[in-house]
Amino acid sequence: MSKLKQKRPMSYETKKGIIGYAFIAPWIFGFIYLMVLPLINSLIYSFSDVTLQVGYVDTVFVGFQNYRDAINDAKFLPAMWSTFSTVLLQTPLLVIFSLMMAIMLNQEFKGRTAFRAVFFLPVIIAGSLVMDTITGSTMMGALMSGNVGNGGLFQSDFISEVLKETNLPADVINIINTLVNDIFNLTWQSGIQILIFLAALQSVEGTLYEVAKVEGATAWETFWKVTFPMIMPMLTLNLLYTFIDNYTSYSSDVFKLVQEYSEKVMIDYSAAMAWMNFIVVFIVVMIVYVVLNRKSRV
Amino acid sequence: MNAIVAKIEAIAENRDHNRKVAQKVGRGAYSVFRFLLLFGVGFIILYPILYMFSMAIRPGEQVYDAAVIWIPKTLTADNIIRAATEMEYGKSFFVTAGLVLMSTVLQCLSCSLVGYGFAKFKFKGRNLLFALVLFTLVVPAQTITLSLFVNYTQFDWFGIGQLGRLFGGEAWITPLLNTIWPHFIATISASGIRAGLFIYMFRSYYAGLPIELEDAAYIDGSGFFGTYLRVMWPNAGPITLVTFLLTFVWYWNDYTQSAMILNEFNLMSVEFSQLQSSLSSVLSPGSAEMTITMQAACLIYVLPILIMYIILQRKFTESIVKSGIVG
């Protein structure tokens, strides 16, 4: 009986399934070797006292010692908070900004190709060392902060003057001011997001717009009733991408700190910091995902 | 009575006319506004790049010259030559281009393959595994770089080397630092820089291709892999181009990972990061000469990818728009 069973030829579905595993085999290998094992290792490091030996890593379990040290570190929690608050403030702003730009770049007008080419330029340069060097250059800094006499380029005293006339609280004025002066960073970080939105906008079917037009919807209504729901999934993706990208960027305060300690070969200590940060990112991503997913389903 | 009807008609017509005029004016005002906004933002993007060009080709005494803002009075190649010599540009260009090209091609191959596997085959745990693909995007690189670094310092052949310790000796290890192997291993197993994003893109793209395409190939007697290679992949041109360009750029710009595992490899990003300190023995930091040399270095660093972008950009934007980034 059992022999018969073995001899029965494999069904097409089963065969296809096995071939499927074969196709994704490279990734499974990479995932285990380059993601799961390193994650487990760094988790072990974060709970241990680590010394490097030839051929292996010597670890002595010390419990939460590294985590306690990190929390008591004068620099760690402030760095984490500053990164967290900046990113939380910047992410929605960046996404709204790139949505606006994508909508405009999606319309028909003369010179659209040229504008698109310029707008995606940050994709290839932003985030590299070169960008830091250019913007960090003394002359550039002087121009940007308005010390060159004929007024700054990207900083506006005018707006802060106007705001002072209103009776808004100082904190609010400060926030608005930072945002206005942040237009440079905003523009330079939005390349990929504009790309994603543009692709999303293109995928909305033209017939939907025709129907909206026949029914007499205004452009404003069309946007909120047709475009917006259709690109909602991409909005979620963009929000998450922006958050993760900014939060895990090497120029964020936390990771400068992690980098600093790992260069001192304090593997255990920096692993603990990196893990705490990872947990924060993961929780926020999950919250955003669940909330937005529920909303877009309704 | 007729007079009243005529009057009403006239008013209606007038209102219609007015509305049309208002619409036209509104549209005109909007397109002016759109142009100004796009122009302004475009200027912000181009500004640092123009600044870099302008600084890189001017002689030192014209840096703080109030009469020179954008276009220098005289041009010079001295800055570029100095930066290029200091960075060993001839060597580092070919080393970097070779390594990046290898990584990029492998990443395109592997991500396409894996994306196809997720799109067109049903197997147990597919959804869970795909969720894990997306999970890799959430893990901050810094969490794992260190233990990867340890792995590559003392590479034990995926654990096989540890058997050496069983036989009483030391583990069989090969140091892989400053070789091409770490990049090779990562990209061939679809785990290079942001590979999850590309797997995701390939999967949505293949999933969107009509099923008749593969069915026709299967009926004609083509195998699974042959179908993928000869029928499906040639259709994924746009997404392959996007993957190629982004991976190339990200590997070209990658510094933190490369500096850790390839710091003696003459990689351009590593050379560039050391430039300021190696120049500071000759030039004082903050001086005009230093500024223009650094800007010249920036220029020669980005020029290859800038040229590549200019050549590919029209196709690139078209591909993005066509591609199945949208799931």
Interface residues (C-beta under 8 A of the other chain):
Chain A: E13 K16 G17 I18 I19 G20 Y21 A22 F23 I24 P26 W27 I28 F29 G30 F31 Y33 L34 M35 L37 P38 L39 N41 S42 Y45 L52 V54 G55 Y56 V57 M101 M104 L105 Q107 F109 T113 F115 R116 A117 V118 F119 F120 L121 P122 V123 I124 I125 G127 S128 L129 V130 M131 T133 I134 T135 S137 T138 M139 M140 L143 L153 F154 I183 F184 T187 W188 L195 I196 L198 A199 A200 Q202 S203 P233 M234 I244 Y247 T248 Y250 F255 V258 Q259 S262 I267 S270 A271 A274 W275 N277 F278 V281 F282 V285
Chain B: S31 R34 F35 L37 L38 V41 G42 I44 I45 L46 Y47 P48 I49 Y51 M52 M55 V63 S110 L113 V114 Y116 G117 F118 K120 F121 K122 F123 K124 R126 L129 L132 V133 T136 L137 V138 V139 P140 A141 Q142 T143 I144 T145 L146 S147 L148 V150 N151 T153 Q154 D156 F158 G161 Q162 G164 R165 E170 A171 I173 I185 A186 I188 S189 A190 S191 A195 I199 F224 Y228 L245 L246 V249 W252 N253 Y255 T256 S269 F272 S273 G286 T291 M294 Q295 A297 C298 Y301 V302 I305 L306 Y309 I310 Q313 R314 F316 T317 I320 V321 K322 S323 I325 V326 G327
